[in-house]
Amino acid sequence: MSEIFSTLFGQNDAQPPTGQTAFGSGKPPPPNQAAGAAQMPTQLGDEGPTLRKPGAMNEPFYLLRELPVGNELTGNTNLITHYNLEHAYNKFCGKKVKEKLSNFLPELPGMIDCPGVQDGSSLRSLIEKPPVCGNSFSPLTGALLTGFRLHTGPLPEQYRLMHIQPPKKKSKHKHRHHRPQDPLPPETPSDSDPKKKKKKRDDDPDRKKKKKDKKKKKKHSPDHPGLTGSQSNSNSLR
Amino acid sequence: AEKFDNLEEHLEKFIENIRQLGIIVSDFQPSSQTGLNQKLKFMITGLQDIEKCRQQLHDINVPLEVFEYIDQGRNPQLYTKECLERALAKNEQVKGKIDTLTKFKSLLISELGKVFPEEMGKYKAIHGDDPPS
């Protein structure tokens, strides 16, 4: 910007002025000196500090600058292919990514889909108030382990909620992988009554088969009303 | 990837140990005391193993925005997906701007050449013929 002001307000000497600002004396330059002053920006640009932009030419066009050096990598290139992210793009954007955290970490126990703020398990609180670090982990001695002698019997009511797991979604696959602590929901006797009623109405054998298959699928679903009572009474975590 | 697998393995074992500890505690019996002590000792060794993994991962940076997703109970892969989508959208936007400005430049030069042929000749002598981008 200083070269613009120097051309506007003019300078008498070819050498850069000492102790004078780029505004000069405040008087407009005489016409004869304007052409001479027009040459100043190029010299000032050459002798100026390195942070200043390259001087603009004034011949034959006023303030004609050099074209900037072209950058090879611009927005004109597909940056996804440039950085070899096609596979990642197809993986994350091509398929539908499930919303819940439990879909990302299916083996993690507990209610992880709930916000961490509710039970104080948020990562943000860990960053804001980091725990005390630096001390080494020393093994527990016999004397220290005496502090972990517990009373017999089940947990008090207020702590039992921690063990409830979210209901598992109905899976399309017939074969499921269960942990040994997770009992399968048993069939309740109330299911047999609607079955008998429906059987009497159906005369077509194909219809009967299809309805039986549907009923079997419904029984094994966690959303079935007869299953929730049996799940809550179990002491296991899952 | 090996260092991540190592840490993941240690974390899974640690979490499984804690889960089993919770099962023991939920309905504690006197005979379970030795098992409880064993689980507590394994918890300490598990923490020591995780601490050792820390040295291999000191150069790994995790964006803070991912923590927001996790705290809300959302899949962190959604963050990656949204980053890629935003990058592509911005890439397309900038490409559009570059293409538009390139077309405008060539159109301007051609029109100026019609109106000021001599001046444009001098301009081309200084800057040369602009290559088509």
Contacts between the chains, C-beta under 8 A, distances in Angstrom:
chain1	res1	chain2	res2	distance
A	57	B	126	7.9
A	60	B	119	7.8
A	60	B	122	5.2
A	60	B	126	8.0
A	61	B	119	7.7
A	61	B	122	7.5
A	61	B	123	6.8
A	61	B	126	7.9
A	64	B	123	8.0
A	64	B	126	7.1
A	67	B	127	6.2
A	74	B	94	7.5
A	74	B	98	6.4
A	75	B	90	7.7
A	75	B	91	5.8
A	75	B	93	7.7
A	75	B	94	2.8
A	75	B	95	5.1
A	75	B	97	7.3
A	75	B	98	5.9
A	76	B	94	7.8
A	76	B	95	5.5
A	76	B	98	5.0
A	76	B	99	7.7
A	76	B	133	7.4
A	78	B	91	6.8
A	79	B	87	6.6
A	79	B	91	5.2
A	80	B	84	7.3
A	80	B	87	7.2
A	80	B	88	6.2
A	80	B	91	7.3
A	85	B	84	7.0
A	88	B	80	7.4
A	88	B	84	6.8
A	89	B	84	5.3
A	89	B	88	7.5
A	92	B	77	6.1
A	92	B	80	5.3
A	92	B	81	4.1
A	92	B	84	5.9
A	93	B	81	5.7
A	93	B	84	5.8
A	93	B	85	6.1
A	97	B	75	6.0
A	97	B	77	5.0
A	97	B	78	5.6
A	97	B	81	5.4
A	98	B	75	5.8
A	99	B	74	6.2
A	99	B	75	6.1
A	99	B	78	7.1
A	100	B	73	6.5
A	100	B	74	7.1
A	100	B	75	6.3
A	101	B	70	6.4
A	101	B	73	4.9
A	101	B	74	6.1
A	101	B	75	5.8
A	101	B	76	7.7
A	103	B	75	5.8
A	104	B	75	4.6
A	104	B	76	6.4
A	104	B	77	6.2
A	107	B	12	7.0
A	108	B	15	6.7
A	109	B	15	7.0
A	109	B	19	4.9
A	112	B	73	6.6
A	113	B	73	4.2
A	114	B	73	5.7
A	115	B	71	6.3
A	115	B	72	5.6
A	115	B	73	5.7
A	116	B	70	7.3
A	116	B	71	4.3
A	116	B	72	7.9
A	116	B	73	7.6
A	117	B	71	6.7
A	122	B	71	4.4
A	123	B	67	4.2
A	123	B	70	5.8
A	123	B	71	5.6
A	124	B	67	6.0
A	124	B	68	7.4
A	124	B	71	5.6
A	127	B	64	7.6
A	127	B	67	7.1
A	137	B	44	5.4
A	137	B	47	4.9
A	137	B	48	4.8
A	137	B	51	6.6
A	138	B	44	7.6
A	139	B	41	6.3
A	139	B	44	5.3
A	139	B	45	7.4
A	140	B	37	7.9
A	140	B	40	5.9
A	140	B	41	6.1
A	140	B	44	6.2
A	145	B	37	5.2
A	145	B	40	6.9
A	148	B	36	6.3
A	148	B	37	6.9
A	148	B	40	6.1
A	149	B	33	6.8
A	150	B	25	6.6
A	150	B	28	4.5
A	150	B	33	7.9
A	150	B	36	7.2
A	151	B	28	6.9
A	152	B	28	5.6
A	152	B	29	5.7
A	152	B	30	6.0
A	153	B	27	7.1
A	153	B	28	6.9
A	154	B	26	6.6
A	154	B	27	4.8
A	155	B	25	7.0
A	155	B	26	5.2
A	155	B	27	7.4
A	160	B	26	7.6
A	162	B	22	7.5
A	163	B	22	6.6
A	163	B	26	6.0
A	181	B	23	6.7
A	235	B	23	7.8
A	235	B	26	5.6
A	235	B	27	5.0
A	236	B	23	6.5
A	237	B	19	6.1
A	237	B	22	6.1
A	237	B	23	5.7
A	237	B	26	7.5
